[in-house]
Amino acid sequence: MQIFKSIVISFAIARAYAATATTTGDSSMITGCHAHGDDVYCIDSAGDEVLVSVTATPTTGIPASYTGCHSHGSQTYCLDSGGEDVLVGEEETHDHAHESEEEATDTESSTNCHFHAGVEHCVGAGESEGSSSSCGVQTRDYEMPLRIGTLFVVLVTSAIGVFAPILLVKLPFASVNSVVMTIIKQFGTGIIISTAFIHLYTHATLMFTNDCLGELDYEGTTSAIVMVGIFLAFLLEYFGHRVMVARSRKGSAPCIDGTGCQEESESRKDGSQSTQHPTIAHLGHSHGEDPTKPATKFSVLVMEAGILFHSILIGLTLVVAGDSFYKTLLVVIVFHQFFEGLALGARIATLPGAIFPSKALMAAAFSLITPIGMAIGLGVLHSWNGNEKSNLIVLGTLDALSAGILVWVGVVDMLAREWIIEGGEMLNAKLGKALTGGVSLISGLVLMSVLGKWA
């Protein structure tokens, strides 16, 4: 009798449970189970897609369906093949998947990609296909007539930039020339300093951190090479100055028994005795410049050497860039070369002597060097691999050395020597001239730094 009562009670409970499931609207089965990535979705009795709290794996696979679906409070569960409860989430539609795909697309499109020596570098949340996925030669479209034509565009632009200051100083307008040259010189100082830090230092860092090069044992490689460039520029100017002073001494008449020295001291208007070494004093007057400073022409030559090093790389960088970025990079390089030409031309213009031959040759070297780099790029266009280890090391080293040389030239020879060191043009200049020079200096820094976003 007791057994009979138990069976009746169990049957009643089962019917009540089934009635509850029916009244709540839960389906007893979900089918058509499939995966979206690692998530599993199934179709309920209403034809809606629901998320199942299991993970799709290659080993276990995905069950075709789940049965015995029921509710526990506000949550719905179904039974898997082992009789275990599986949580069934809120209804999901394909719109969410599409939204995720659109978000991913938007993220990729917001990525900023640009070329350095034929290597596409991307900055942002996403990565461009092929930016670092392959270390082999990249297959791209190259429009040859466009590249050949733009070689002459860069040549003309560079020539205008470097020759303009040299010709302007010859115009018969002393006051106007003074203002214009102050603007160009200080603007050029900003250009050189920004080129060193924003362009060359950054480019060298990109080369040495490229995945295809591998991890460097010494993390400070870029900074160490930049430091070498600074020290080399210092040594060149130091020994160059000593050599030129030594040569000048050989051609000068030294003081004997104070005879020449006495004449030199008597020539001073205030009648005071000169504390300068007699031979050095003679040199100073014979050459018309302060011999305690490094030779001006030698300083400009060191500056031009640093510029020429990286200008040939700029030409190569431009040509081997893909067509998708070529026109943008061309505009940036044209402005870059024009501004840098102004900076170099302003320094060449201040050198003593006629334009021909030395000044003209220095300016011509700058005008030609970037087109030469472009011509080299055209020759190796289809075989160039910017991701090759040897290329990355060479390009990174040259960029870092050039950065060091231009840091020395820009900060010491141009900025400090004109604004801080005694005898500098801007140290005791009138307020108007100082403000004009300061605004020009900042303009050069800002404009060249902005160009660094694309090149």
Secondary structure, DSSP 8 states (H G I E B T S, - for coil): -HHHHHHHHHHHHHHHHHHHHHHTT--SEEEEEEEETTEEEEE-TTS-EEEEEEE--TTT---S-EEEEEEETTEEEEE-TTS-EEEEEEE--HHHHHHHHHHHHHHHHT-EEEEETTEEEEESSS--TTSSS--S-------HHHHHHHHHHHHHHHHHHHHHHHHHTTSS-HHHHHHHHHHHHHHHHHHHHHIIIIIIIHHHHHHHT-TTT---S-TTHHHHHHHHHHHHHHHHHHHHHHHHHHHHHHTS---STTHHHHHHHHTSTT-----S-HHHHHHHHHHTS-TTS--HHHHHHHHHHHHHHHHHHHHHHHHHS-HHHHHHHHHHHHHHHHHHHHHHHHHHHTSSS-IIIIIHHHHHHHHHHHHHHHHHHHHTTTT--TTSHHHHHHHHHHHHHHHHHHHHIIIIIIIIHHHTSTT-TTTT--HHHHHHHHHHHHHHHHHHHHHTTT-
